[in-house]
Amino acid sequence: MDDPTDYLMADELILTSGFPFLEHVADQEWIDRFIAKLVQAKASALGFGLEPYFSSIPETVRIACARHGLTLLQIPTSVPFAAIGIAFAKLMEADGAAQLRSNAEANRALMRCISHLDPERQLVATLSQRLKGSVRLTNASGQTRFNTTIASIATLDTATEAQMIQDAFQATGPQPFALHRQDSQVHLTFPIRAAFSPSGQSPLLGALSVGFSRTPSAFDHHLITSALGLLEVLARERAASSAASSQLATSLLFRSHTALDSETLNYLTESIGSNTHQALRVAVISPLGTARTTETNFHLAHVHALFDTRLAMRRDDHLIALTSAEPATDLFERLKSNGYLAAFSTPAKLESQLGERLGDLLAQASGLLPQMLERQQCLDAASIPRTFASLLPAQAGRQLAEEELAKILELPEARRDLYLDVLHGWLEANGSWDQASKNINLHRNSVRRHIATIAEILGKDLNQAQVRHDLYLALKFLTAT
């Protein structure tokens, strides 16, 4: 063949009888191009057979191989090419058997990690040792759980690591992953997912990141696949734990209303995958659509994974979780894409007095539940003004306002608008006739007369503070856009 490079794989030994060189043996430029193509195709060596065309290797071939760094072998007539092929096949067979033994031993080493007291940490360490690479295990929020580094492999910057995890979570295919090359180093990130749900969603449990100072081999990918399978099993078990014990522990914490001793606080911190420097929030979670009818244990397993916590329970038609997850846009999007909405309380420090505040945090998050369902979006109590009016959904508030002011709203348009303006101005002035007169640009006696008429129409005593308060809120909801 004049040019075999289109058919070559990397690291192949090329055997030639010298026939392609017959017409070009004196053309150094042509032979240089031929050898350069072999090098570009990553051939490992050129085996030049003597006879029937040449009795020795041409000098032009020697010069080209030396110039381009290609190993050159002289094959005597006593060694036929078939013998080389047979020897190579035997070597491949022996190498394959050794590779199978190595694979089996590596898989056994990974399997032994399952029985370790800390299986995920041990599995990460064993995988790093077998791959001779850096390995990092993160949770669904991208926080590092276990990490093994190698000095010769550079650590990626935080932004690149976060982007790779995001890319891995969005990747598709039989084995999705994200790839990043940096000089001679290769970094791979694989998603770890929960079991598929009836709706086809598969919540993320975390990510496995591996760094190499070389191009990973087929053996490396095989080992990573095995490790991913084991990590998914461990992560699902950790996320699901025992539904009954999880709900019991969560319920008892909310019912305690007392300060937590140091031992209980430590258990709480470990159960939400946190440390003492992070804050705790109560999240009230509602499944969306048809997912509501799914059994409780399924939802609990997903909540454990999505919020990286073991403390969750079912209450009525929603779930409650204790979590250190911070409410942010990416978390909100991840929850909704997996079929859930959540309302978060304000954060609280992980300290002994937390036990006395859990009921208040639960009330905060539960108070946002109606608004969350009406808006169909996740909410954070820390970003919503804390008022009594804020606890009532806009639609429900408007409906109540229309019922409260129904007799005014039934009047002709001109009189209706006048009475609404007078009532609002008078309530804004806290019952002051003079201030109300200024607010709505009417004589104080006209204000008095209109307020008396409004009270008669509504059948209410406007001298009572509660009545005025209810009417004021009704007007607020009525005029809200």
DADA-V27935 format. One record per residue. N is the residue number from 1. RES is the residue in one small letter. PSI is psi as a letter, one per 40 degrees, with the letter a starting at -180 (* if undefined). Layout:
# DADA-V27935
N|RES|PSI  N|RES|PSI
This chain:
# DADA-V27935
1|m|h  2|d|d  3|d|g  4|p|e  5|t|d  6|d|e  7|y|e  8|l|i  9|m|i  10|a|i  11|d|f  12|e|i  13|l|h  14|i|h  15|l|h  16|t|i  17|s|e  18|g|e  19|f|d  20|p|e  21|f|e  22|l|d  23|e|e  24|h|e  25|v|d  26|a|e  27|d|g  28|q|d  29|e|d  30|w|d  31|i|d  32|d|d  33|r|d  34|f|d  35|i|d  36|a|d  37|k|d  38|l|d  39|v|d  40|q|d  41|a|e  42|k|f  43|a|i  44|s|d  45|a|i  46|l|h  47|g|h  48|f|h  49|g|h  50|l|i  51|e|i  52|p|e  53|y|d  54|f|i  55|s|e  56|s|i  57|i|h  58|p|i  59|e|d  60|t|d  61|v|d  62|r|d  63|i|d  64|a|d  65|c|d  66|a|d  67|r|d  68|h|e  69|g|f  70|l|h  71|t|h  72|l|h  73|l|h  74|q|h  75|i|h  76|p|i  77|t|d  78|s|e  79|v|g  80|p|i  81|f|d  82|a|d  83|a|d  84|i|d  85|g|d  86|i|d  87|a|d  88|f|d  89|a|d  90|k|d  91|l|d  92|m|d  93|e|d  94|a|d  95|d|d  96|g|d  97|a|d  98|a|d  99|q|d  100|l|d  101|r|d  102|s|d  103|n|d  104|a|d  105|e|d  106|a|d  107|n|d  108|r|d  109|a|d  110|l|d  111|m|d  112|r|d  113|c|d  114|i|d  115|s|e  116|h|i  117|l|d  118|d|g  119|p|d  120|e|d  121|r|d  122|q|d  123|l|d  124|v|d  125|a|d  126|t|d  127|l|d  128|s|d  129|q|d  130|r|d  131|l|e  132|k|f  133|g|i  134|s|h  135|v|h  136|r|h  137|l|h  138|t|i  139|n|a  140|a|e  141|s|e  142|g|e  143|q|h  144|t|h  145|r|d  146|f|i  147|n|h  148|t|h  149|t|i  150|i|h  151|a|d  152|s|e  153|i|h  154|a|i  155|t|h  156|l|i  157|d|i  158|t|d  159|a|d  160|t|d  161|e|d  162|a|d  163|q|d  164|m|d  165|i|d  166|q|d  167|d|d  168|a|d  169|f|d  170|q|e  171|a|i  172|t|i  173|g|i  174|p|d  175|q|g  176|p|i  177|f|i  178|a|i  179|l|h  180|h|h  181|r|h  182|q|h  183|d|b  184|s|e  185|q|i  186|v|h  187|h|h  188|l|i  189|t|h  190|f|h  191|p|i  192|i|h  193|r|i  194|a|i  195|a|i  196|f|i  197|s|i  198|p|d  199|s|e  200|g|e  201|q|i  202|s|g  203|p|i  204|l|h  205|l|e  206|g|a  207|a|i  208|l|h  209|s|h  210|v|h  211|g|h  212|f|i  213|s|e  214|r|i  215|t|h  216|p|i  217|s|i  218|a|d  219|f|d  220|d|d  221|h|d  222|h|d  223|l|d  224|i|d  225|t|d  226|s|d  227|a|d  228|l|d  229|g|d  230|l|d  231|l|d  232|e|d  233|v|d  234|l|d  235|a|d  236|r|d  237|e|d  238|r|d  239|a|d  240|a|d  241|s|b  242|s|h  243|a|d  244|a|d  245|s|d  246|s|d  247|q|d  248|l|d  249|a|d  250|t|d  251|s|d  252|l|d  253|l|d  254|f|d  255|r|e  256|s|d  257|h|f  258|t|i  259|a|i  260|l|h  261|d|i  262|s|d  263|e|d  264|t|d  265|l|d  266|n|d  267|y|d  268|l|d  269|t|d  270|e|d  271|s|d  272|i|e  273|g|f  274|s|a  275|n|i  276|t|e  277|h|e  278|q|i  279|a|i  280|l|i  281|r|i  282|v|h  283|a|h  284|v|h  285|i|h  286|s|h  287|p|i  288|l|i  289|g|b  290|t|e  291|a|e  292|r|d  293|t|e  294|t|i  295|e|i  296|t|d  297|n|d  298|f|d  299|h|d  300|l|d  301|a|d  302|h|d  303|v|d  304|h|d  305|a|d  306|l|d  307|f|e  308|d|f  309|t|i  310|r|e  311|l|g  312|a|i  313|m|i  314|r|h  315|r|h  316|d|b  317|d|e  318|h|i  319|l|i  320|i|h  321|a|i  322|l|h  323|t|i  324|s|e  325|a|h  326|e|h  327|p|h  328|a|i  329|t|d  330|d|d  331|l|d  332|f|d  333|e|d  334|r|d  335|l|d  336|k|d  337|s|d  338|n|e  339|g|f  340|y|i  341|l|i  342|a|i  343|a|h  344|f|i  345|s|i  346|t|i  347|p|i  348|a|i  349|k|i  350|l|g  351|e|i  352|s|d  353|q|e  354|l|d  355|g|d  356|e|e  357|r|e  358|l|d  359|g|d  360|d|d  361|l|d  362|l|d  363|a|d  364|q|d  365|a|d  366|s|d  367|g|d  368|l|e  369|l|d  370|p|d  371|q|d  372|m|d  373|l|d  374|e|d  375|r|e  376|q|f  377|q|i  378|c|i  379|l|i  380|d|h  381|a|d  382|a|d  383|s|e  384|i|h  385|p|h  386|r|g  387|t|i  388|f|d  389|a|d  390|s|e  391|l|e  392|l|h  393|p|i  394|a|d  395|q|d  396|a|d  397|g|d  398|r|d  399|q|d  400|l|d  401|a|d  402|e|d  403|e|d  404|e|d  405|l|e  406|a|d  407|k|d  408|i|d  409|l|e  410|e|e  411|l|i  412|p|i  413|e|d  414|a|d  415|r|d  416|r|d  417|d|d  418|l|d  419|y|d  420|l|d  421|d|d  422|v|d  423|l|d  424|h|d  425|g|d  426|w|d  427|l|d  428|e|d  429|a|e  430|n|f  431|g|e  432|s|h  433|w|d  434|d|d  435|q|d  436|a|d  437|s|d  438|k|d  439|n|d  440|i|e  441|n|f  442|l|i  443|h|i  444|r|d  445|n|d  446|s|d  447|v|d  448|r|d  449|r|d  450|h|d  451|i|d  452|a|d  453|t|d  454|i|d  455|a|d  456|e|d  457|i|d  458|l|e  459|g|f  460|k|i  461|d|h  462|l|e  463|n|e  464|q|h  465|a|d  466|q|d  467|v|d  468|r|d  469|h|d  470|d|d  471|l|d  472|y|d  473|l|d  474|a|d  475|l|d  476|k|d  477|f|d  478|l|d  479|t|e  480|a|i  481|t|*
